[in-house]
Structures are given as C-alpha cells and as structure tokens.
Amino acid sequence: QQETFEKLFGEHRPMFHVTRTPKTLQYHWMQLRKHRLLVDQRLQPLKLDDNALSFSDTEEQMVDGDILDMEMSTVLERELAIVDRQQKTAVRRLERELPKWQQLLDGTGGQSLGEFDDLTLAVLRGMLVRYLMRSREITIGRNANGHTVDVDLSLEGPARKVSRRQGMIRLEEDGHFYLACDGKRPVYVSGQPVLPGDRARLHHNCMVEICSLSFVFVINSPVVQALLAKERNLKSLQSSH
C-alpha cells in the first residue's frame, strides 16, 4: 500500500535523494518484485544428502576408455560405410564393363586370342597383366623379402593393402575352381565378400576383386576337361591292376 511507503519515507527521509518521493519508492519496489530480486524472493540453495552426486563427482566417475570406445565406434562405422560405397561403385563399374569383355570373348570363340594354350587351365586377367594358371593350385598375394607367391598382384597395381599370402586358387576333384581367402582383408567374387578363412567357387568370367584390384577369371574348359578325363583314366587303370 502507498501508506506503507509514505511512512517509510517519513521515517528515513535523510537517507533518500531529494528528488525521491513515496510514489517513486513504490515504483522501484514493484520493479524489484516483478523481476524477483527482493530478498524474500531469492531461491534457497538445494539441500543435498550425503549420497547425492555433484556434477564434478559424476565427471570423475566417467571412464575415459568408455568415451574413447564410443568415438572409435563412430569412426569405424563411418569408415565401413565409405568402404562399402567404394566397393559398390567398383562393382557397378565392372558390371558396366562386362558386356565389352563378353563381346570380346564371344568374338573369339570364348577366349581372347592367344590367351590360352594346352598347358593353361585358367587365366586371372586384370587391366594390365594376365596371370596364367598352369597347375591345379596357385597362391596369390604380394612378393616380399623371403616370401614369394605364384601370382604377385603388385604387378597389376598398388598392392600395399594386399597380404603377402592373400589367398589360393585351386582346381578341385569335382572340376570346379575355388578361391580361398587367407589374407587379413576379404576378397570379393562377383560382388560377394569372401571373408578370411572362407572360400568361394569361381565361375567362368566371374569378377574377382582384391583390395581395389579387379580381375576376370576365365576358365579354359577344354584343357580342364582333358585333365580330369586323363586323371580318371589313370585311376581306372590303377584300380584294374
């Protein structure tokens, strides 16, 4: 009430500026109350029991390893997504190029001119180099000090990520070729991943991708069939004796 401010002003007049009036005191008091700045309007500190944790206590209990694992998980997911997009892009590019290669093969009776001979079972053909498979089993990878493989992929292109022994191609008794992955990274056969320790069948003209290096696996069927027939005849002769 205004009477309260008139009484306060009268009792303490020497303390106020000469221009102050009970009405101006009431106005300032109302502004302080509006903004909750009066003494009886201030928030009281929250009473915490002994078991309550402060922000600093909670922060101290956080394990840096947990935070690092979360960050590494996010980074790994991002890198895997990038690798997946790159692999899919490469597969689509190879699929677009396949009709050109198929046309070349069809025009020469199923094989490129001069690619096969009577000793070649199959060919792993890249963009720059072709590797002839002249035994039932060959190793593929990267030559290094004290270690050699039958098929050195570094001749085709950058092979820094290729394991020294990336895999093995083998002609099995059933007449089919299989690629076993022995390296640290998977290989891809016709766009399907072959994880380390697994193997996949190689069909004629299938795509093989090894650490961004792309190849076409071409089978010399006449020579393969002749080899299998010869082995069957030998087994038949041995069993007859």
C-alpha positions in Angstrom: 0.0 0.0 0.0 1.1 3.6 -0.7 0.7 4.5 3.1 3.5 2.0 3.9 5.9 3.8 1.6 4.8 7.2 2.9 5.6 6.0 6.4 8.9 4.5 5.4 9.8 7.7 3.5 9.0 9.9 6.5 11.0 7.8 9.0 14.1 7.7 6.8 13.9 10.8 4.7 17.6 11.9 5.2 18.6 8.6 3.6 16.8 9.3 0.3 17.7 11.7 -2.5 15.9 15.0 -2.5 14.0 14.1 -5.7 12.7 10.8 -4.2 9.0 10.6 -3.2 6.9 7.8 -1.7 5.5 7.1 -5.1 8.9 6.5 -6.7 9.9 4.2 -3.9 6.7 2.2 -4.5 7.5 2.1 -8.2 11.1 0.8 -7.7 9.8 -1.8 -5.2 7.3 -3.1 -7.7 10.0 -3.5 -10.4 12.2 -5.4 -8.0 9.3 -7.7 -7.2 8.5 -8.2 -10.8 12.0 -9.4 -11.6 12.1 -11.5 -8.4 15.0 -9.5 -6.9 13.7 -9.0 -3.4 15.4 -10.7 -0.5 12.5 -12.9 0.3 12.2 -13.9 -3.4 15.7 -15.4 -3.8 16.0 -19.1 -4.4 17.3 -21.1 -1.5 20.2 -23.5 -2.1 19.1 -27.1 -2.7 19.8 -29.3 0.3 21.7 -32.4 -0.8 22.0 -35.5 1.2 25.3 -37.3 1.7 24.6 -39.7 -1.2 23.9 -37.1 -3.8 26.5 -36.7 -6.6 27.6 -33.4 -7.8 28.5 -32.7 -11.5 32.2 -32.9 -10.7 31.7 -36.2 -8.9 29.9 -37.7 -11.8 32.5 -36.4 -14.2 35.3 -38.1 -12.2 33.5 -41.4 -12.3 33.3 -41.4 -16.1 35.9 -43.8 -17.7 37.9 -42.3 -20.4 38.0 -45.7 -22.1 34.2 -45.7 -22.5 34.3 -42.3 -24.2 37.2 -43.5 -26.5 35.3 -46.6 -27.4 32.2 -44.6 -28.4 34.4 -42.3 -30.5 36.2 -45.2 -32.1 32.9 -47.0 -32.8 31.6 -43.9 -34.6 34.8 -43.5 -36.7 34.7 -47.2 -37.6 31.1 -47.1 -38.7 31.9 -44.1 -40.9 34.9 -45.8 -42.5 33.0 -49.0 -43.1 30.2 -47.0 -44.8 32.8 -45.3 -47.0 34.5 -48.7 -47.9 31.0 -50.2 -48.7 30.2 -47.3 -51.1 33.6 -47.7 -52.8 33.1 -51.4 -53.2 29.6 -51.0 -54.6 30.8 -48.3 -57.0 33.6 -50.6 -58.2 31.2 -53.5 -58.7 28.8 -51.3 -60.8 31.7 -50.1 -62.9 32.8 -53.7 -63.6 29.3 -54.7 -64.4 29.1 -52.0 -67.0 32.4 -53.2 -68.5 31.4 -56.9 -68.5 29.4 -56.7 -71.8 32.5 -55.3 -73.5 34.7 -58.2 -72.2 32.0 -60.7 -73.0 31.7 -59.4 -76.6 35.4 -59.8 -77.0 35.3 -63.4 -75.7 32.3 -64.4 -77.8 34.0 -63.0 -80.9 37.0 -65.3 -80.4 35.1 -68.5 -79.5 35.0 -68.0 -75.7 38.6 -66.9 -75.2 40.8 -64.0 -76.1 43.2 -64.5 -79.0 46.5 -66.1 -77.8 45.4 -66.2 -74.2 45.2 -70.0 -73.8 47.4 -72.8 -74.7 47.4 -76.6 -74.0 49.0 -76.0 -70.5 46.8 -73.2 -69.2 43.9 -74.3 -67.0 42.6 -70.7 -66.4 43.6 -67.1 -66.6 43.2 -64.4 -63.9 43.1 -61.3 -66.2 43.5 -57.7 -64.9 43.5 -54.4 -66.7 47.3 -54.5 -67.2 48.5 -58.1 -66.5 47.1 -61.6 -67.0 48.2 -64.5 -64.8 48.2 -68.0 -66.3 47.2 -70.9 -64.0 49.2 -73.9 -65.2 48.9 -76.1 -62.1 45.9 -77.2 -60.0 46.8 -74.9 -57.2 48.3 -71.4 -57.2 48.9 -68.8 -54.4 48.1 -65.2 -54.8 49.4 -62.2 -52.9 52.4 -60.0 -52.8 56.1 -60.8 -53.1 58.2 -59.6 -50.2 61.6 -60.3 -48.7 61.8 -64.0 -48.1 58.3 -64.7 -49.3 57.1 -65.4 -52.8 53.7 -66.3 -54.3 52.7 -67.7 -57.7 50.6 -64.6 -58.6 52.2 -61.3 -57.5 49.4 -58.7 -57.5 51.7 -55.8 -57.2 52.4 -56.2 -61.0 48.8 -55.2 -61.6 48.7 -52.0 -59.5 49.1 -50.6 -55.9 49.1 -53.7 -53.6 50.1 -52.1 -50.3 46.9 -53.4 -48.6 47.3 -56.9 -50.2 48.6 -59.5 -47.7 51.7 -61.4 -48.6 49.6 -64.5 -48.9 46.2 -63.2 -49.8 44.6 -66.4 -51.0 44.8 -69.6 -53.1 43.0 -70.7 -56.2 42.6 -74.5 -56.5 41.0 -76.8 -59.1 39.2 -79.5 -57.0 38.4 -83.1 -57.9 34.8 -82.1 -58.9 36.2 -80.0 -61.7 35.4 -76.6 -60.1 37.7 -73.8 -59.2 37.7 -72.3 -55.7 39.3 -69.2 -54.2 40.2 -69.4 -50.5 40.8 -66.2 -48.7 43.9 -66.4 -46.5 44.7 -62.7 -46.0 43.7 -60.1 -43.4 41.1 -58.5 -45.6 38.2 -60.0 -47.5 38.2 -60.5 -51.3 35.1 -60.2 -53.5 33.8 -62.7 -56.0 31.1 -61.4 -58.3 30.4 -58.7 -55.7 30.0 -61.1 -52.8 32.6 -60.9 -49.9 34.7 -63.9 -49.1 35.9 -63.5 -45.5 39.3 -64.6 -44.2 39.1 -68.4 -43.7 36.3 -68.9 -46.2 36.3 -69.8 -49.9 34.0 -69.3 -52.9 33.6 -71.0 -56.2 35.0 -69.3 -59.3 32.7 -69.4 -62.3 33.8 -68.7 -65.9 34.1 -64.9 -66.5 33.4 -64.1 -62.8 34.7 -60.9 -61.3 37.4 -61.1 -58.6 38.3 -58.0 -56.5 41.3 -58.0 -54.2 42.0 -54.7 -52.3 40.7 -52.5 -55.1 42.4 -54.5 -57.8 39.9 -56.0 -60.3 40.2 -59.2 -62.4 38.2 -61.5 -64.6 38.7 -65.3 -64.0 38.5 -67.1 -67.4 38.4 -70.9 -67.5 40.0 -73.0 -70.3 37.3 -75.6 -70.2 38.7 -77.9 -72.9 42.0 -78.3 -71.1 40.3 -78.7 -67.7 38.1 -81.5 -69.1 41.0 -83.2 -70.8 43.0 -83.1 -67.5 40.1 -84.5 -65.5 39.5 -87.3 -68.1 43.2 -88.2 -68.0 43.1 -88.5 -64.2 40.0 -90.6 -64.3 41.7 -93.0 -66.8 44.7 -93.2 -64.6 42.6 -94.1 -61.6 40.7 -96.6 -63.6 44.0 -98.3 -64.8 45.4 -98.3 -61.3 42.2 -99.9 -59.8 42.2 -102.6 -62.5 45.6 -103.9 -61.6 
